[in-house]
């Protein structure tokens, strides 16, 4: 009734693999860790099903460049990055970048953080 849940052990969760394309949808209700290997430039990146306002939706996005590299992502306009500018992805073949996002207002604003660039 209090809305507080206590876990006495670690939580195990499978990551959700997204399929590369020029248009990609990430359904936040499917998990909290998403992976994608870019084989395209994502020009339309839609994030759906965040928690209702007042509750939190948070997720990690692991982005891997394919063997070609130099792929890009147009993050949703609702993402608020430090300094107002999205980070540039690492461009090398098979480079890995990791990002963290959360929203408390049903997706009106997502706060975006770079957890690591060129993690490969």
N, C-alpha and C positions, 0 to 999 in steps of 0.2 A: 504494500500500500504506500510505502514511502518513496518508491521509485529508485531505491538504492539496491543494487545487486552485489553480493560479495562472492568473489571467486577464490577458491582455495588452491587452485592449480592453474597452470598456464592454459590459455585458450589456443586451440589449433584451428587454423582456417586455411583452406586452399585459396591460392590467388586466382583471379579471374583473368583469363587471357582474352584480350581484345583483338579483333581482326583488323589489320591495316586496310585502309582505303582512303580516298579523298574526303569521304564523309564517315565519321565514326561516332557512335553513341556509346556512352559509358553509363550504365544503369547502377546508380549508387546503392540501390537496395540489394544488389547481388553480392556484395562483399566489401572489404575495406582495403584490399591490396589488388591493384590491377597492373597487368603487364601488357606491353605492346612492342612488337618489332616492326619498325617503320619500313615499309616497302613502297610507300607513297608519301607525298606531302599532304598532311591533313589540313584541308582548307575549311572544313566545317566540323567542329568538335562539340557535340551536344552532350550535356550531363543531365540525366533524368532521375526522377524519384528521390530527391533529398527528403530528409525528415521535415516535419512541419515546423513552422516558426517557433522558436523557443527551445526546440530540441536541436541536437548537434548531429550533423553528418560529417564524417572525416574519412579521408582515404589517402592511400599512398599510390603513386603512379610511377612505375618503372618503365622507362623508355629506352629501347635498344635500337640503334641504327642497324640497318641490314648491311650486307657485304658491300653495298655501294656507298652508303653514307650520304651526308649532305641533305638529309630529309628534314623537313620543317613541320611545326605544328602551329596552327592558329588557335590559341587557347580561347575559350569563351570570353566574351566581353565582361562577364560578371566577375572575372577573377581580378582581385586587387593584389598586385605585386608590390613589394617594397620599392619605393622610388617611382612607382607608376609604370614600370616597364617590365615586360616579360623577359626572362633570361633567354639567352641564345643557347640552343641545344649544341652539344658536342657534335662535331661533324664527321669524325673519322668512322671508317667501316667498323661495325660491331661495338662502337662506343655506347656506354650506358650512363643515363642520367636518371636521377631519382627526385621526385617532387612530392610534397605533402600539401593537402588542401583541406579546409574545413569551412562550414557555413553554419550559422545559427539562425538564419532568417529565411529558411526554405529555398535557398539557392539564389536569392536576390544578389547577395555578395558572397563570393568564395575568397578566403584569404589563401594565397598561394606562397609556398616557401620552397626554395631550392635546398634539398637535403644533400645532394651531391652531384657534381658534374664530372664527366669523364671517369666514371667509376670502373671502367673496364681494366 
